[in-house]
Amino acid sequence: MGRSAADSHDLIRVHGARENNLKDVSVEIPKRRLTVFTGVSGSGKSSLVFSTIAAESQRLINETYSAFVQGFMPTLARPDVDVLEGLTTAIIVDQQRMGGDPRSTVGTATDANAMLRILFSRLGRPHIGSSRAFSFNIPSVTGSGAITLERGGRTVKERRSFTVTGGMCSTCEGRGTVSDIDLTQLYDDGKSLNEGALTIPGYTMDGWYGRIFRGCGFFDPDKPIREFTETELRDLLHREPTKIKVDGINLTYEGLIPKIQKSFLSKDVDSLQPHIRAFVERATTFGTCPDCHGTRLNEGARSSKIEGISIADACAMQISDLAAWVRGLDEPSVAPLLDSLRQTLDSFVEIGLGYLALDRPSGTLSGGEAQRVKMIRHLGSSLTDTTYVFDEPTIGLHPHDIQRMNELLLRLRDKGNTVLVVEHKPEMIAIADHVVDLGPGAGSAGGTVCFEGTVDGLRAGGTVTGRHLDDRATLKEAVRKPTGALEIRGASANNLRDVDVDIPLGVLCVVTGVAGSGKSSLVHGSLVRGAGAGGAGGERAGVVAIDQAAIRGSRRSNPATYSGLLDPIRKAFAKANGVKPALFSANSEGACPTCNGAGVVYTDLAMMAGVATTCEECEGKRFEASVLEYRFGGRDISEVLAMPVAEAEAFFGDGEARTPAAHRILGRLADVGLGYLTLGQPLTTLSGGERQRLKLATHMAEKGGVYVLDEPTTGLHLADVQQLLGLLDRLVDSGKSVVVIEHHQAVMAHADWIIDLGPGAGHDGGRVVFEGTPAELVAARSTLTGRHLAEYVGA
C-alpha cells in the first residue's frame, strides 16, 4: 500500500527568516524529534525559534478565532520570513518571570488552588459555602435594595438582598501582609504645604497636586502641618475620595494614605521606578497580618477542615508532603477531582519542585522555577503532534536535576510531539536527535546557520559550539587565601536551619546545591540583606547584588540609556557644538517630531497586528534633521548610537572624540562580552543572558567590596563561560570579593572556596553539607555536588 500524502509532512520548513539579526536563514526541522538550537549568546537562536517559528504558529491559531475574540487577544505581526511550512500548534514555555502581582501564588498560577478550593467546599467540615468561600481573592459582601422590573406591562418595585461568602481576610485584603506607613517620611511637619512640606515623589505644589491641596478648602496650605487640628490632619491623611471644584474644574480630593496605597503600595515593589521604590522602602514597613497570620484567609475559611487540615494548612505544606496527604484521602464522591489534584501535585515533585509550597508568591520564583511551574500543566497532557518550545530549561538546575529534565523532554517527544529547545548545556545538547547551530558570532556577526545535523556531526563540524562541546574546566592548582570573612549566624529564612557560615573575603566563593536547597535564602536573605535569624534586615553596606530580575525598559531604552553612557556622550556633543545636551536625546528636545523619537510610526489596526513603518521624516534615525547637523569626532549622534560597543570604545578612547567617562562605561560593557551590541539597540530585543550581563556591567561601577552574582552563566555559550571566569578573576584580583550562586561545574572548578547546601531540597535541605576548596569537595565525594563535579573534571 502506498504512503498517504498526509504522512509526508514530517518537516517544519523555514526559508528566508530575517527577524532581528537573522540573515535569510533556511532550515528544515524534523517533526516528532527533539531539536536543540545552540550558538553563542546573541547569535539568533531566540529570533529563529521564538520570534519566527513559535510566533507564526501562535498568530495562525489566533486567526482561527472570530474578529470579536481576536479583539481581546494580544496582536501579533507576521514574522519577517519568506516561507514557513509544516507548522503545528506551538506551546511556549519561556523564562519570563511570573507576574509580580502580590495576590498570585504558585497555587493560583497552576490551578492547584482551584482544585483544593472545590475539595474543601465539598468535604470540609463545618461546611461554610461554595469554593468561593475558600478563595483569598474574593471578599465577603452583603447588600440589599430596591430593584425595578417590567412585568406584564407594569413597572413593579421589589426588594432584593444578596450575600457573597468569600475567603479573603478583610484586614490584609488577601495579601497576607499589612503595611504600616511612617508619617515622618510623607511630610515635614515643621513646614506648610506651600513651603514644600510633602516629601512624597511627584507631590509638588507646582502641578495638579498643588492645585488640589490649595483649592480643597479642608485646611490652610500656609499653616505648618504640626499646627493642624485633628480634623485637618485626618482630612490631609485619610479623607475618602471627595469631589471638589477648583477654578471651575471638577477634581477629586483624596487623603495621602489611601492615595499612596492605590498608586504605590498596591503594586509590586520591584516594578516601581528606583526613586519611588526607595521611597516605598523608606516609608513603609511590611509585617505579617495579625488576623490571618499570613494565610490570606478569613476565620471562616480556616475553620473548615478535612481530617484536621484546613486549606491554609494544605497550602503551607511542602508540595511533596501535600501530595502524600491527598493520596491518603479516599472519598468516592470526589474521586475525579482527587485524581486530577494528585496528578498536578505529582508533576511538581517529578519536575523537581516538590520543595515549593502552594502559598509561595509567584513573583518570588526564579526564572528557572517559573519556567518549570509553567511546564506542569503540559506534563500530563494527552495532546500529541504539538510543538513544545523551551528556552533554556536547565536554568537554575543542579547537574543532578538536569538528568530528570532530560527524561521529561524525551517523554514529551516520545508521545509524538516536536520538542524545540534553545540550550547551552552539553548535558542537554547530548540527548538531541537534531542540532541547529547558529553563529558564527553574536549580533551582526551571527544570524547564519553554521551546522545542522546530529550531535556527533556537531562535534566533528568545527563550529564554535562543536569545538567547545567537550570542554572541561580543570581544578585550579593553587587557590587564593581569604583576607577575612563575613559571618552569618543563625540564618533561618525560608528553609534554612539555623545556619552558621563564614563567607570568605578576597576570593571567588561559589555557593551551590540542588534547586531549593536554600542557596538564595542564604545569600540574598542573609549576606545581601544582612538579616539575622528573623530573615528581615536592610541592605548590607558594601555589598552589590546582581540578580536575575528582569531589566525594566521600553523599546525606547537601549544599552546607552540603561548604562548611563548617553549622559557623557550628550554632554560631549553639546560642548563641542555649543548647544544644550537635551537636543541629543531622542526622548527629549532632539526627537523627530513625526515619530516622537521612536524611529518608526505605529498604526493600530484593532484586532489585526499593528503595522510599524520606518519614519519617513527621520528615516528611522529618531532625531530631528537639524540635530544631525551637529558632529563630534566626525560623526552625528545617530551614527554614534548605531556603533557596536567595541567600535565605540575605540572611537571614544583617543583622537578628537576622546571622552574618558564614556570610554570607562564602554570598557565595562566590552569586559562582560557585550562588544557586539549596538549602543542604540532597544532593550526589548536583548536575550536574557545579554540583559544580565548589561546589568553586571552597570553595577561594576558601584563602590562595593563584595559582588554577589546569581547564576551569571545563564544564557552563556560554552565559549563565553571562559570569558566570564576571566572577568570574575579580574574582579577578585582588583581587591573585590565575589560570591556566586552557580550550578555550572566550570565555575565550581574555578572557585577558591565552595559552600554546598543540601543535602536535598525544601525541608530536606537548608544545611551546609560542605565547606572547602573544590579539590577537597571532589576528593570527599560526600555530596551530590561533589560526585557530579568529580565526574565532570574526570577525577
C-alpha positions in Angstrom: 0.0 0.0 0.0 1.4 3.4 -1.0 2.3 6.1 1.6 -0.5 8.5 2.2 0.2 12.2 1.3 -0.7 13.1 4.8 2.3 11.2 6.1 4.7 13.2 4.0 4.6 16.3 6.2 7.3 15.4 8.6 9.4 18.6 8.5 9.0 22.2 9.6 10.5 24.2 6.8 11.8 27.7 7.3 13.0 29.7 4.3 14.4 33.3 4.3 14.0 34.2 8.0 15.1 37.8 8.7 13.9 38.5 12.2 16.3 40.7 14.3 19.8 39.6 13.2 18.9 36.5 11.1 20.4 36.7 7.6 18.0 34.9 5.3 18.1 31.7 7.4 16.7 28.5 5.9 16.4 25.3 8.0 14.4 22.1 7.9 13.5 20.8 11.4 12.3 17.2 11.8 8.9 16.7 13.5 8.4 14.4 16.4 12.0 14.7 17.3 14.0 16.7 19.9 15.9 19.5 18.2 18.3 21.7 20.2 19.3 25.1 18.9 22.8 26.2 20.0 25.2 29.1 19.4 26.8 31.9 21.3 24.6 34.4 23.2 23.1 36.8 20.7 23.6 34.5 17.6 19.9 34.5 16.7 18.6 31.3 18.4 15.6 33.0 20.1 15.0 35.0 16.9 14.6 31.8 14.9 12.7 29.7 17.5 10.6 32.2 19.4 10.3 35.2 17.1 9.8 33.2 13.9 8.5 29.6 14.3 6.6 29.9 17.6 5.3 33.5 16.8 3.9 32.5 13.4 2.2 29.3 14.9 0.5 31.4 17.6 -0.5 34.1 15.1 -2.1 31.5 12.8 -4.0 29.9 15.7 -5.3 33.3 16.8 -6.6 34.0 13.3 -8.9 31.0 13.6 -10.9 32.9 16.2 -13.6 35.4 15.3 -12.7 39.1 15.0 -14.6 39.8 18.2 -12.5 37.3 20.2 -9.3 38.5 18.5 -10.0 42.0 19.8 -9.3 40.7 23.3 -6.1 38.8 22.4 -2.6 40.2 22.0 -2.0 41.2 18.4 0.9 39.5 16.7 2.7 40.7 13.5 3.7 38.2 10.9 7.4 37.4 11.3 9.8 38.6 8.6 10.2 35.3 6.8 9.5 34.2 3.2 8.1 30.6 3.8 7.1 28.7 6.9 5.6 25.3 6.2 4.6 22.3 8.3 3.9 24.3 11.5 2.0 22.7 14.3 0.4 24.2 17.4 3.2 25.7 19.4 3.2 25.7 23.2 5.8 28.1 24.5 7.4 27.6 27.9 9.8 30.6 28.3 11.9 32.1 31.1 9.6 35.1 31.6 9.2 35.7 35.4 5.7 35.1 36.5 3.7 38.2 37.3 4.7 40.0 40.4 1.1 40.6 41.5 1.1 40.2 45.3 -2.1 38.0 45.0 -0.6 35.5 42.6 0.8 32.3 44.2 2.2 29.0 43.0 -1.2 27.5 43.7 -3.3 30.1 41.8 -0.8 30.0 38.8 -1.1 26.2 38.4 -4.9 25.7 39.1 -3.9 23.5 42.2 -5.6 26.1 44.4 -8.8 26.0 42.3 -9.0 22.2 42.8 -8.2 22.4 46.5 -11.0 25.0 47.0 -13.6 22.7 45.4 -12.3 19.8 47.5 -12.7 21.8 50.8 -16.1 23.1 49.7 -17.3 19.5 49.3 -15.6 17.7 52.1 -14.6 20.4 54.6 -16.4 20.4 58.0 -18.1 22.6 59.0 -19.5 23.3 55.5 -19.1 27.1 55.0 -20.2 27.6 51.4 -19.0 27.2 47.8 -15.4 27.1 46.6 -15.5 31.0 46.7 -15.6 30.8 50.5 -12.0 29.4 50.3 -10.6 32.0 47.9 -8.4 34.7 49.3 -9.2 36.9 46.2 -13.0 37.1 46.9 -14.2 39.3 49.7 -17.4 38.6 51.6 -20.1 41.1 50.5 -23.7 41.7 51.6 -26.2 44.1 50.1 -29.8 44.9 49.7 -32.0 47.4 47.9 -35.0 48.0 45.6 -35.0 46.9 42.0 -37.4 47.9 39.3 -38.9 45.2 37.0 -41.1 45.4 33.9 -43.8 42.8 34.4 -47.0 42.3 32.3 -46.7 45.9 31.0 -46.5 47.3 34.5 -43.5 48.6 36.4 -43.0 46.7 39.7 -40.6 47.5 42.5 -39.2 44.6 44.6 -36.8 44.5 47.5 -33.8 42.1 47.0 -30.8 41.2 49.1 -27.8 39.2 48.3 -24.8 37.7 50.1 -21.4 36.5 48.7 -19.3 34.5 51.1 -15.6 34.9 50.2 -12.5 33.7 51.9 -10.5 37.0 51.8 -9.1 38.2 55.1 -10.6 41.7 55.4 -7.6 43.1 57.3 -4.9 42.5 54.7 -7.3 42.1 51.7 -5.9 38.7 50.8 -2.3 39.8 50.7 -1.1 38.1 53.9 0.9 41.2 54.9 -0.1 44.6 56.2 1.8 47.8 55.7 2.4 50.4 58.3 3.3 53.9 57.0 5.9 56.1 58.7 4.3 59.6 58.6 7.6 61.3 59.0 8.6 60.1 55.5 5.4 61.7 54.0 5.9 65.2 55.2 8.0 67.6 57.2 5.5 68.8 59.9 7.6 72.0 60.5 6.6 73.3 57.1 3.4 74.3 55.5 2.2 72.7 52.2 3.1 75.8 50.3 6.6 75.6 51.7 7.1 72.1 50.3 6.1 70.0 53.4 5.3 66.9 51.3 8.3 64.6 50.7 6.4 62.1 48.5 8.0 61.7 45.0 5.9 63.7 42.5 3.8 65.5 45.1 4.9 69.1 44.3 2.9 72.3 44.8 3.6 73.4 41.2 1.4 70.9 39.4 -2.1 69.3 39.8 -1.4 68.2 43.4 -0.7 71.8 44.4 -3.9 73.0 42.7 -5.9 70.3 44.6 -4.3 70.9 48.0 -4.7 74.7 47.8 -8.2 74.6 46.5 -9.8 71.8 48.6 -10.6 74.1 51.5 -10.1 71.4 54.1 -7.1 73.1 55.6 -4.9 76.2 55.2 -1.9 75.5 52.9 0.1 78.2 54.6 -0.2 76.7 58.1 2.6 74.3 59.3 1.3 70.7 59.5 2.2 70.4 63.2 -0.4 73.2 63.9 -3.2 71.3 62.1 -6.3 70.4 64.2 -7.2 66.8 64.5 -9.9 67.1 61.8 -7.5 68.9 59.4 -4.8 66.2 59.8 -7.4 63.5 59.3 -8.6 65.2 56.1 -4.9 65.5 54.9 -4.1 61.9 55.6 -7.3 59.7 55.5 -10.2 61.6 53.8 -12.2 59.4 51.4 -12.4 60.5 47.7 -14.4 63.7 47.6 -15.5 65.7 44.6 -14.2 69.3 44.7 -14.3 72.3 42.3 -11.1 74.3 41.8 -11.2 77.3 39.4 -14.3 75.9 37.8 -12.7 72.4 37.2 -14.2 69.3 38.7 -11.5 67.4 40.6 -11.3 64.6 43.2 -9.5 65.1 46.5 -8.3 62.0 48.4 -6.2 61.7 51.6 -2.5 61.0 51.3 -2.6 57.5 52.7 -5.3 56.0 50.5 -3.8 57.8 47.6 -0.3 56.2 48.2 -1.8 52.8 48.8 -3.5 52.9 45.4 -0.6 54.4 43.4 2.4 52.8 45.1 1.7 50.1 47.7 -0.8 48.0 45.6 2.0 47.4 43.0 4.9 45.0 43.1 7.8 46.9 44.7 10.3 45.6 42.1 8.2 47.1 39.2 8.4 50.6 40.6 10.9 53.2 39.4 14.1 53.3 41.5 13.3 56.6 43.3 9.7 55.5 44.1 10.9 52.1 45.2 13.4 53.8 47.6 10.6 56.0 49.0 8.3 53.0 49.5 11.0 51.0 51.3 11.7 54.1 53.5 8.1 54.9 54.3 6.5 51.5 54.8 7.2 48.5 57.0 5.5 45.3 55.9 4.5 42.8 58.6 2.5 39.5 58.7 -1.2 40.2 59.0 -2.2 39.8 62.7 -5.7 38.5 61.9 -4.9 35.7 59.3 -1.3 35.1 60.3 -0.1 35.4 56.7 -2.5 32.8 55.4 -4.6 35.5 53.5 -7.8 33.7 54.5 -10.5 34.8 56.9 -11.5 32.9 60.1 -14.4 31.0 58.3 -12.2 29.6 55.6 -9.6 28.5 58.2 -12.2 26.8 60.4 -13.4 24.3 57.8 -11.1 21.2 57.9 -10.6 17.8 56.3 -9.1 15.3 58.7 -7.9 18.1 60.9 -6.2 20.0 58.0 -7.5 23.4 56.8 -7.0 24.8 53.3 -4.4 27.3 54.8 -2.5 24.3 56.3 -2.6 22.5 53.0 -1.3 25.5 51.0 1.5 26.0 53.6 2.7 22.3 53.3 5.7 21.4 51.1 4.1 20.1 47.9 5.7 16.7 48.3 4.0 16.3 51.7 0.7 17.7 50.4 0.8 15.1 47.6 1.2 12.3 50.2 -1.7 13.8 52.2 -4.0 13.9 49.2 -3.1 10.3 48.3 -4.4 9.3 51.7 -7.9 10.8 51.1 -10.3 8.1 49.9 -13.6 9.7 49.1 -15.5 8.2 46.1 -17.8 11.2 45.8 -14.9 13.4 44.6 -12.7 10.7 43.0 -12.2 12.5 39.6 -11.1 15.7 41.5 -8.7 13.8 43.7 -7.2 12.1 40.7 -6.6 15.4 38.9 -5.2 17.1 42.0 -2.8 14.1 42.6 -1.6 14.3 39.1 -0.8 18.0 39.3 1.0 17.7 42.7 2.9 14.6 41.5 4.0 16.7 38.4 5.5 19.3 40.8 7.6 16.5 42.5 8.6 14.9 39.2 9.8 18.2 37.8 11.9 18.9 40.9 9.7 21.5 42.5 8.3 19.3 45.3 10.1 21.7 47.8 7.8 24.6 47.0 4.5 25.4 48.8 1.3 26.4 47.1 1.2 29.6 49.1 4.6 30.8 47.8 4.1 34.1 46.0 4.8 33.5 42.2 6.8 36.7 42.0 9.5 35.2 44.3 10.2 32.3 41.9 13.5 32.3 40.0 13.4 32.3 36.1 14.1 28.5 36.1 11.4 27.8 38.7 8.9 29.9 36.9 9.6 28.0 33.7 9.2 24.6 35.3 5.9 25.8 37.0 4.6 26.6 33.5 5.6 23.1 32.3 3.4 21.4 34.9 0.1 21.9 33.0 1.7 20.2 29.9 3.2 17.2 31.5 0.1 15.1 31.9 -1.5 16.5 28.7 -2.9 14.0 26.2 -2.1 16.3 23.2 0.2 14.9 20.6 1.7 16.3 17.4 2.2 19.6 19.2 5.4 21.7 19.1 6.8 22.4 22.6 9.3 25.3 22.7 11.6 25.6 25.7 14.0 28.4 26.5 17.0 27.0 28.4 15.0 24.6 30.6 18.2 23.8 32.6 18.4 27.3 34.1 18.6 27.0 37.9 19.1 23.3 37.8 21.8 21.4 39.6 23.5 18.7 37.3 21.6 16.1 39.4 18.3 17.7 38.3 19.3 18.1 34.6 19.1 14.4 34.2 15.4 14.5 35.3 14.6 17.4 33.0 16.2 15.4 30.1 13.9 12.5 30.8 10.8 14.8 30.8 11.7 16.3 27.4 12.3 12.9 25.9 8.9 11.7 27.3 7.2 14.7 25.6 8.9 13.7 22.4 8.0 10.0 22.7 4.3 10.9 22.9 4.6 12.1 19.3 5.4 15.8 19.9 8.1 18.1 18.3 10.3 19.5 21.0 12.4 22.6 20.2 14.9 23.6 22.9 17.3 26.7 23.0 20.1 25.4 25.2 23.9 25.8 26.0 24.4 22.9 28.5 26.3 20.0 26.9 24.3 17.5 29.0 21.1 18.6 27.2 22.7 19.0 23.7 23.9 15.4 24.1 20.3 14.0 24.0 19.2 15.9 20.9 18.1 14.0 17.8 18.9 17.0 15.6 21.1 20.1 16.3 20.9 23.5 14.6 24.0 25.6 15.5 23.7 29.4 14.8 26.5 31.9 14.6 29.4 32.2 14.0 29.4 35.2 16.2 26.9 37.4 18.1 24.8 40.3 16.9 25.6 41.4 13.4 28.4 38.7 13.3 25.7 36.0 13.8 22.4 35.2 12.3 23.5 32.3 9.9 23.2 28.5 10.3 26.7 27.1 10.9 25.7 23.5 11.3 22.6 21.2 11.0 22.7 17.5 11.9 23.5 15.1 14.7 25.4 15.7 17.9 28.3 13.6 16.6 28.3 15.6 13.4 28.4 18.8 15.5 31.5 17.6 17.4 33.3 17.0 14.1 31.9 20.1 12.4 34.5 22.6 13.7 32.0 25.3 14.7 32.5 27.2 17.9 29.9 25.0 19.7 31.4 21.8 18.3 34.9 22.8 19.4 33.8 23.6 23.0 31.2 20.8 23.5 33.7 18.6 25.2 35.4 21.4 27.1 36.0 20.5 30.7 37.5 23.0 33.2 40.2 21.7 35.4 40.5 22.3 39.1 42.9 25.2 40.0 46.3 24.1 41.1 46.5 26.9 43.6 43.6 28.7 45.3 43.7 32.2 46.8 43.8 32.7 50.5 40.9 34.6 52.1 41.6 38.1 53.5 38.8 37.9 56.1 35.3 36.6 56.4 31.7 37.8 56.5 30.0 36.0 59.4 26.4 34.7 59.0 24.9 33.4 62.2 21.6 31.7 62.9 20.2 32.2 59.4 16.7 30.7 59.3 15.0 32.4 56.4 12.7 30.1 54.4 14.1 26.5 54.8 17.5 27.4 56.3 18.1 25.5 59.6 19.8 28.0 61.9 22.8 28.1 59.6 26.2 29.4 60.8 28.7 30.0 58.0 31.7 32.3 57.2 31.8 33.7 53.7 35.5 34.2 52.9 36.5 37.6 51.5 39.1 38.4 48.8 38.4 35.2 46.9 35.9 33.7 44.4 33.4 31.8 46.6 30.8 29.6 44.9 27.5 28.7 46.7 26.0 25.6 45.2 23.5 22.8 46.0 20.4 21.3 44.3 17.5 23.6 43.4 15.6 24.5 46.5 18.4 23.7 48.9 18.5 27.3 50.3 21.2 29.0 48.3 19.2 32.1 47.5 17.8 32.3 51.0 21.3 32.2 52.5 23.0 34.6 50.0 20.2 37.1 49.3 18.4 36.8 52.7 21.5 36.8 55.0 24.5 38.1 53.1 23.0 40.8 50.9 20.3 42.0 53.4 22.4 41.4 56.4 19.4 39.6 58.1 19.7 37.6 61.2 17.6 34.8 62.4 14.3 36.5 61.6 15.1 36.9 58.0 14.5 40.6 57.8 17.1 43.4 57.6 18.3 46.2 55.5 20.8 46.0 52.6 24.3 45.3 53.9 26.7 48.1 53.2 29.4 47.5 50.6 27.5 44.5 49.0 26.5 44.8 45.4 23.9 42.2 44.4 23.2 41.5 40.7 20.2 39.2 40.5 18.2 37.8 37.6 15.3 40.2 37.9 14.3 41.4 34.5 15.6 44.8 33.3 12.6 47.1 33.0 12.7 49.2 29.9 10.5 50.1 26.9 11.6 50.0 23.3 12.9 53.5 23.8 15.5 52.1 26.3 18.8 50.8 25.0 22.3 49.9 26.3 23.4 53.6 26.1 20.5 54.9 28.2 20.5 51.9 30.7 24.2 52.0 31.4 24.3 55.8 31.8 26.6 56.0 28.7 24.3 58.5 27.0 24.9 61.3 29.5 28.7 61.8 28.8 28.0 61.4 25.1 25.3 64.1 25.1 27.4 66.4 27.1 30.4 65.9 24.8 28.2 66.6 21.7 26.7 69.7 23.4 30.1 71.1 24.5 31.6 70.6 21.0 28.7 72.3 19.3 27.8 75.0 21.9 24.2 73.8 22.3 22.3 72.1 25.1 22.5 68.4 25.9 18.8 67.8 25.6 19.0 68.1 21.8 20.9 64.8 21.7 18.2 62.7 23.4 15.6 61.0 21.2 13.3 61.1 24.2 13.6 64.9 24.7 14.1 68.0 22.6 16.1 66.4 19.8 13.3 63.9 19.0 12.0 63.8 15.4 8.5 65.4 15.7 6.8 63.0 13.3 7.6 59.8 15.2 8.4 61.4 18.6 11.8 59.9 18.6 10.7 56.2 18.1 12.2 55.9 14.6 9.0 54.1 13.5 5.4 55.2 13.1 2.9 52.7 14.6 -0.6 52.2 13.1 -3.0 50.4 15.3 -5.3 48.1 13.3 -7.6 47.0 16.1 -7.8 43.1 16.3 -5.1 42.8 13.5 -1.4 43.2 14.2 -0.4 46.9 14.2 2.0 48.0 11.5 5.3 49.7 12.2 6.7 51.6 9.3 10.1 53.4 9.3 9.5 57.1 9.9 9.9 58.9 6.5 10.9 62.2 8.1 14.0 60.9 10.0 14.5 57.6 8.1 14.5 55.7 11.4 17.3 57.8 12.9 14.9 59.1 15.6 16.4 62.7 15.6 15.3 66.0 14.1 17.3 66.8 10.9 18.8 69.9 12.5 20.3 67.8 15.3 22.0 65.5 12.9 24.0 68.5 11.5 25.9 68.7 14.8 29.0 66.5 14.7 31.5 65.2 17.2 34.6 63.4 16.1 33.2 63.5 12.5 30.0 61.5 13.5 26.5 62.7 14.2 24.5 61.3 17.2 22.6 58.7 15.2 25.8 57.3 13.8 27.3 57.0 17.3 24.2 55.1 18.5 24.5 52.7 15.6 28.1 51.8 16.5 28.8 48.4 18.2 30.3 48.7 21.7 33.7 47.6 20.5 33.9 50.2 17.8 32.6 53.0 20.1 35.2 52.0 22.7 38.0 52.7 20.2 36.1 55.9 19.0 35.8 57.5 22.4 39.2 56.1 23.5 41.5 58.6 21.7 41.7 61.2 19.0 39.4 64.3 18.9 36.4 62.2 20.2 38.3 61.2 23.4 35.7 61.1 26.2 37.1 59.3 29.3 33.7 59.0 31.1 32.1 57.3 28.1 35.2 55.1 27.4 35.1 53.7 31.0 31.5 52.6 30.6 32.2 51.1 27.2 35.2 49.2 28.6 32.9 47.6 31.2 30.4 46.6 28.5 33.2 45.0 26.5 34.5 43.3 29.6 31.3 41.4 30.1 31.3 40.2 26.5 28.8 42.7 25.0 31.2 44.2 22.5 28.9 43.3 19.6 25.8 45.1 20.9 25.0 48.4 19.2 24.5 51.3 21.6 21.0 52.2 20.4 19.6 48.6 20.2 16.3 48.5 22.1 16.4 46.6 25.4 13.3 44.7 24.4 15.4 42.8 21.7 18.1 41.6 24.1 18.3 38.0 25.2 18.1 37.0 28.9 21.8 36.4 29.1 22.6 39.8 27.5 20.3 41.6 29.9 22.0 40.1 33.0 25.5 40.9 31.6 24.3 44.5 30.9 23.2 44.7 34.5 26.6 43.3 35.6 28.5 45.9 33.6 26.4 48.7 35.1 26.9 47.6 38.6 30.6 47.2 38.2 31.0 50.9 38.6 29.5 50.8 42.1 31.7 51.2 45.1 31.1 47.8 46.6 33.6 45.5 48.2 31.5 42.3 47.8 29.8 41.3 44.5 27.0 38.8 44.7 26.1 37.2 41.3 23.1 34.9 40.8 23.9 32.3 38.1 25.9 34.6 35.8 26.3 31.7 33.3 22.6 31.9 32.4 22.3 32.3 28.7 26.1 32.0 28.2 27.6 29.8 25.5 30.3 27.3 26.5 32.9 29.5 24.8 31.7 32.6 26.8 31.9 30.9 30.1 35.7 31.1 29.9 35.5 34.9 29.3 33.1 35.2 32.4 35.7 33.3 34.5 38.4 35.7 33.4 36.1 38.6 34.3 35.5 37.1 37.8 39.2 36.6 38.2 39.9 40.3 37.3 37.3 41.4 39.9 38.9 39.3 42.6 42.4 40.4 41.6 41.4 44.1 41.9 40.6 43.5 45.6 36.9 42.7 45.4 35.2 39.6 47.0 33.0 37.7 44.6 30.2 35.4 45.8 28.4 33.4 43.1 25.3 31.2 43.3 26.0 28.7 40.5 25.3 25.2 39.2 27.8 25.3 36.3 30.6 22.9 37.0 33.2 25.1 35.2 32.5 27.9 37.7 32.7 25.4 40.6 36.0 24.0 39.4 37.4 27.6 39.1 36.3 28.6 42.6 38.7 29.3 45.5 36.1 28.2 48.1 32.8 26.2 47.8 29.9 26.3 50.2 27.5 23.4 49.3 23.9 23.4 50.7 21.6 20.4 50.9 21.5 17.5 51.1 18.1 17.8 49.4 15.5 20.5 48.6 12.9 22.2 50.8 12.7 20.7 54.3 15.3 18.1 53.2 17.8 20.9 52.6 18.8 24.2 54.4 22.0 22.9 55.9 25.6 23.4 54.9 26.9 20.0 53.8 30.4 21.0 52.7 32.8 24.0 53.1 36.2 23.9 51.5 38.2 24.0 48.2 36.9 22.4 45.0 39.7 19.8 45.3 38.6 18.8 48.8 35.0 18.5 47.5 36.0 16.2 44.7 38.2 14.1 46.9 35.5 13.7 49.5 32.6 13.0 47.0 30.4 13.2 50.1 27.6 15.3 48.4 25.6 15.2 45.2 27.6 18.2 44.0 30.9 16.5 44.9 30.0 13.4 42.9 28.9 15.4 39.8 32.0 17.7 39.9 34.3 14.7 40.2 32.7 13.2 37.2 33.0 16.5 35.3 36.7 17.0 35.9 37.4 13.4 35.3 38.8 12.8 38.8 
